[in-house]
Amino acid sequence: EGITNLNTSMDGMSKSMAAMQGMNTTNLVGRYARTEGNIFKYITGNNAQFGYTLSAPAASVKVAIADSSGRVVKDIDMGTESKGDQLVSWDGKDNSGAQLPAGAYSFKVTAVDSGNNTVLSTPYALGLISSVSLDNGNATLKVDGQPTAMDMIKEIY
């Protein structure tokens, strides 16, 4: 009976700690998060920011931005880049200079070294945390309107 009571007590404490941890994430609302993935949100009048991490230096890096239907709307030549994190800022204009509507966009990075060998790139998005939801003590953040699990968050600003 003592062990059963101890197990019940420990289970209750575990649930309480998970709920407290989830509630502590509410202080993240209004801050920015860096998340894995190649989808970002463009808001009219603001530059969208997203990026990628290169596994090695690259002699040539190109970024292709696509709309929600997958059509490439903007090509950006980033030139030579060093190994590590790289940030892209996009003004929302297409290849002809026309302003595009607000919404979700994706991007693809193509990087090669001086020998024309592919350099691995890992994409990331930066977004505003607007809310936190809790499900059985597990927190999910809404980043730029997209539900994002805590394990997808790589950095908070």
One Martini backbone bead per residue (centre of mass of N, CA, C, O) as a GRO file, in nm:
protein
  157
    1GLU     BB    1   0.057   0.064  -0.020
    2GLY     BB    2   0.300   0.255  -0.001
    3ILE     BB    3   0.385   0.230  -0.300
    4THR     BB    4   0.122   0.329  -0.424
    5ASN     BB    5   0.128   0.608  -0.290
    6LEU     BB    6   0.399   0.693  -0.408
    7ASN     BB    7   0.320   0.672  -0.706
    8THR     BB    8   0.088   0.875  -0.693
    9SER     BB    9   0.258   1.112  -0.593
   10MET     BB   10   0.465   1.115  -0.827
   11ASP     BB   11   0.260   1.160  -1.053
   12GLY     BB   12   0.155   1.432  -0.950
   13MET     BB   13   0.429   1.577  -0.955
   14SER     BB   14   0.489   1.540  -1.256
   15LYS     BB   15   0.239   1.697  -1.359
   16SER     BB   16   0.302   1.963  -1.215
   17MET     BB   17   0.579   2.013  -1.347
   18ALA     BB   18   0.479   2.015  -1.642
   19ALA     BB   19   0.284   2.253  -1.605
   20MET     BB   20   0.495   2.458  -1.509
   21GLN     BB   21   0.673   2.442  -1.757
   22GLY     BB   22   0.453   2.531  -1.954
   23MET     BB   23   0.395   2.808  -1.817
   24ASN     BB   24   0.688   2.924  -1.858
   25THR     BB   25   0.649   2.961  -2.179
   26THR     BB   26   0.474   3.228  -2.180
   27ASN     BB   27   0.734   3.427  -2.184
   28LEU     BB   28   0.770   3.392  -2.513
   29VAL     BB   29   0.576   3.590  -2.581
   30GLY     BB   30   0.707   3.819  -2.830
   31ARG     BB   31   0.922   3.645  -2.936
   32TYR     BB   32   1.190   3.498  -3.107
   33ALA     BB   33   1.233   3.220  -3.341
   34ARG     BB   34   1.431   2.942  -3.421
   35THR     BB   35   1.360   2.719  -3.690
   36GLU     BB   36   1.310   2.452  -3.850
   37GLY     BB   37   1.320   2.515  -4.190
   38ASN     BB   38   1.166   2.656  -4.519
   39ILE     BB   39   0.938   2.824  -4.374
   40PHE     BB   40   0.785   3.148  -4.421
   41LYS     BB   41   0.679   3.479  -4.330
   42TYR     BB   42   0.520   3.739  -4.504
   43ILE     BB   43   0.509   4.093  -4.434
   44THR     BB   44   0.391   4.368  -4.523
   45GLY     BB   45   0.665   4.605  -4.493
   46ASN     BB   46   0.856   4.364  -4.430
   47ASN     BB   47   1.128   4.188  -4.372
   48ALA     BB   48   1.225   3.880  -4.436
   49GLN     BB   49   1.360   3.623  -4.216
   50PHE     BB   50   1.622   3.391  -4.294
   51GLY     BB   51   1.808   3.067  -4.317
   52TYR     BB   52   2.140   2.909  -4.297
   53THR     BB   53   2.358   2.620  -4.272
   54LEU     BB   54   2.690   2.561  -4.332
   55SER     BB   55   2.928   2.293  -4.348
   56ALA     BB   56   3.085   2.483  -4.553
   57PRO     BB   57   3.241   2.648  -4.762
   58ALA     BB   58   3.125   2.873  -5.031
   59ALA     BB   59   3.145   2.988  -5.367
   60SER     BB   60   2.823   2.925  -5.408
   61VAL     BB   61   2.503   3.092  -5.344
   62LYS     BB   62   2.156   2.996  -5.374
   63VAL     BB   63   1.825   3.147  -5.356
   64ALA     BB   64   1.492   3.008  -5.360
   65ILE     BB   65   1.174   3.154  -5.387
   66ALA     BB   66   0.847   3.038  -5.291
   67ASP     BB   67   0.535   2.992  -5.317
   68SER     BB   68   0.254   2.808  -5.221
   69SER     BB   69   0.273   2.656  -5.520
   70GLY     BB   70   0.607   2.647  -5.593
   71ARG     BB   71   0.677   2.908  -5.727
   72VAL     BB   72   0.931   3.082  -5.841
   73VAL     BB   73   0.996   3.441  -5.747
   74LYS     BB   74   1.303   3.428  -5.622
   75ASP     BB   75   1.644   3.511  -5.689
   76ILE     BB   76   1.945   3.464  -5.489
   77ASP     BB   77   2.276   3.587  -5.481
   78MET     BB   78   2.517   3.526  -5.223
   79GLY     BB   79   2.772   3.395  -5.303
   80THR     BB   80   3.013   3.394  -5.084
   81GLU     BB   81   3.048   3.158  -4.805
   82SER     BB   82   3.068   3.064  -4.492
   83LYS     BB   83   3.075   2.879  -4.240
   84GLY     BB   84   2.749   2.856  -4.122
   85ASP     BB   85   2.557   3.115  -4.045
   86GLN     BB   86   2.289   3.254  -4.253
   87LEU     BB   87   2.136   3.558  -4.358
   88VAL     BB   88   1.811   3.651  -4.486
   89SER     BB   89   1.675   3.936  -4.668
   90TRP     BB   90   1.333   4.006  -4.769
   91ASP     BB   91   1.113   4.242  -4.950
   92GLY     BB   92   0.882   4.090  -5.145
   93LYS     BB   93   1.019   4.067  -5.423
   94ASP     BB   94   1.047   3.989  -5.733
   95ASN     BB   95   1.239   3.956  -6.019
   96SER     BB   96   1.078   4.231  -6.136
   97GLY     BB   97   0.990   4.411  -5.858
   98ALA     BB   98   0.734   4.301  -5.751
   99GLN     BB   99   0.496   4.301  -5.518
  100LEU     BB  100   0.412   4.074  -5.280
  101PRO     BB  101   0.218   3.896  -5.092
  102ALA     BB  102   0.123   3.795  -4.816
  103GLY     BB  103   0.277   3.501  -4.661
  104ALA     BB  104   0.370   3.188  -4.749
  105TYR     BB  105   0.707   3.070  -4.779
  106SER     BB  106   0.981   2.929  -4.958
  107PHE     BB  107   1.314   2.767  -4.951
  108LYS     BB  108   1.622   2.722  -5.148
  109VAL     BB  109   1.949   2.582  -5.122
  110THR     BB  110   2.248   2.639  -5.325
  111ALA     BB  111   2.568   2.479  -5.271
  112VAL     BB  112   2.918   2.540  -5.360
  113ASP     BB  113   3.230   2.478  -5.417
  114SER     BB  114   3.526   2.522  -5.595
  115GLY     BB  115   3.463   2.209  -5.714
  116ASN     BB  116   3.140   2.178  -5.743
  117ASN     BB  117   3.052   2.087  -5.466
  118THR     BB  118   2.832   2.006  -5.243
  119VAL     BB  119   2.683   2.199  -4.985
  120LEU     BB  120   2.556   2.171  -4.689
  121SER     BB  121   2.218   2.273  -4.595
  122THR     BB  122   2.035   2.433  -4.321
  123PRO     BB  123   1.727   2.536  -4.262
  124TYR     BB  124   1.575   2.851  -4.137
  125ALA     BB  125   1.349   3.021  -3.921
  126LEU     BB  126   1.194   3.334  -3.837
  127GLY     BB  127   0.972   3.402  -3.550
  128LEU     BB  128   0.679   3.484  -3.394
  129ILE     BB  129   0.555   3.450  -3.073
  130SER     BB  130   0.196   3.427  -2.994
  131SER     BB  131   0.173   3.132  -2.852
  132VAL     BB  132   0.057   2.891  -2.599
  133SER     BB  133   0.016   2.537  -2.575
  134LEU     BB  134  -0.144   2.278  -2.378
  135ASP     BB  135  -0.067   1.912  -2.370
  136ASN     BB  136  -0.010   1.727  -2.116
  137GLY     BB  137   0.238   1.948  -2.054
  138ASN     BB  138   0.281   2.020  -2.351
  139ALA     BB  139   0.445   2.249  -2.551
  140THR     BB  140   0.310   2.482  -2.796
  141LEU     BB  141   0.410   2.694  -3.045
  142LYS     BB  142   0.329   2.999  -3.209
  143VAL     BB  143   0.490   3.051  -3.525
  144ASP     BB  144   0.368   3.245  -3.746
  145GLY     BB  145   0.094   3.054  -3.704
  146GLN     BB  146   0.266   2.794  -3.632
  147PRO     BB  147   0.282   2.499  -3.504
  148THR     BB  148   0.546   2.438  -3.250
  149ALA     BB  149   0.760   2.241  -3.127
  150MET     BB  150   1.004   2.261  -2.896
  151ASP     BB  151   1.213   2.072  -3.065
  152MET     BB  152   1.217   2.299  -3.311
  153ILE     BB  153   1.365   2.483  -3.128
  154LYS     BB  154   1.689   2.656  -3.139
  155GLU     BB  155   1.606   2.968  -3.079
  156ILE     BB  156   1.591   3.261  -2.864
  157TYR     BB  157   1.524   3.636  -2.871
   0.00000   0.00000   0.00000
